[in-house]
Amino acid sequence: MFNALGKSADLADKSVELKHYSIHGPDGKTLQSVDLDALLRPFGPMRGISRSAVIDILASCVPAGVIQFGVRAQSVEVDADDTVTVHTATGDTLPADVVIAADGMHSALRHSLFGDLKPHDTGFDAWMWWAPPGDIDPEQVSEYWGPSAFVGLYPIKDAVNVAVAVPRDRSPDPSAQPEQILAHLHDHVAKENPSAGSLTGIWEVGANPPFLWRLEDVRAPAITTLSDRVALLGDAGIGFLPTAGVGASNALRSAAALAYDVSLSDAASAPVAVRRWKQRVEKLVQANQHASRELAKVMLVKHASSSAVVNTIMRHAPVTALTSSIVKSMEVPF
């Protein structure tokens, strides 16, 4: 997608190439090591980049004045003349031929269309923060799988994203001070996953406080609706757990496919374009979402006995077997 936008150099400048992936048990022993460079060579490298950097690159492609800030979409409806109308939180109405709902996991537009949807809930909370790179290999993704304590280290340029997942009933109080949250997490991890607890340089509060990510996702009943005048894109339609690290990739890929199909249409044929897009992407993205859910079942376990079983399996069965469908999907055209 960045190649097509002429932004591949910007992507490379603001990211790091991740060439290796390793899984460690609570005792620190390496359970598996994957050569990401070899695995993904036919498709391009896996890169570590912050969300804000991705948004900055994409926003640089858009002429000034196109993006309107301070406008929160609340609901959408189709009028008698097949015009779609978006209603904003301030009471304004915005007419359109097609509406693309891309307002994330907690989509207000999805809620206006389908009401409350039961999320797929892992029962875990993830806490994320930035740590200085220190002596962490900038090309290495490392994960420590332990009972009720998962720790992942994901390098980006000049920092590392630390992710700690714990059962929700053992999660810190979100209203606590950042220092208290990290101290709580460190004490818990040190007990349940000692090798991760002994890591140095990652348990200090940096410029940004730890961020709470409830490890749950959601799937809309359909990704097109209202006479195919509305398309639900990315997490608004098919939300992803972060376990496989492909949610943003699926969203970008889906967006490119939607842009292409809509570019072939006019106001009258727009519903056909949106319907054609659904046929292109829905089943494939749902399959990748399912693979992320399945991966969560082995990454996030509560009990020591379950963790021991998972660790034994990981010593012999390649984790790439759980992600093979995602890798294979990269060969499928949208």
Secondary structure, DSSP 8 states (H G I E B T S, - for coil): -TTTTT-HHHHHHT-EEE-EEEEE-TTS-EEEEEEHHHHHTTT--EEE--HHHHHHHHHTTS-TTSS-SS--EEEEEE-TTS-EEEEETTS-EEEES-EEE---TT-HHHHHHH-----EEEEEEEEEEEE--TTS-TTEEEEEEETTEEEEEEEETTEEEEEEEEEGGGS--TTS-HHHHHHHHHHHHHHH-HHHHT--SSSS--SS--EEEEEEE-B-S-SEETTTTEEE-GGGTB---TTSS-HHHHHHHHHHHHHHHHHT--TTTHHHHHHHHHHHHHHHHHHHHHHHHHHHHHHS--SHHHHHHHHHHHHHS-THHHHHHHHHHTTS--
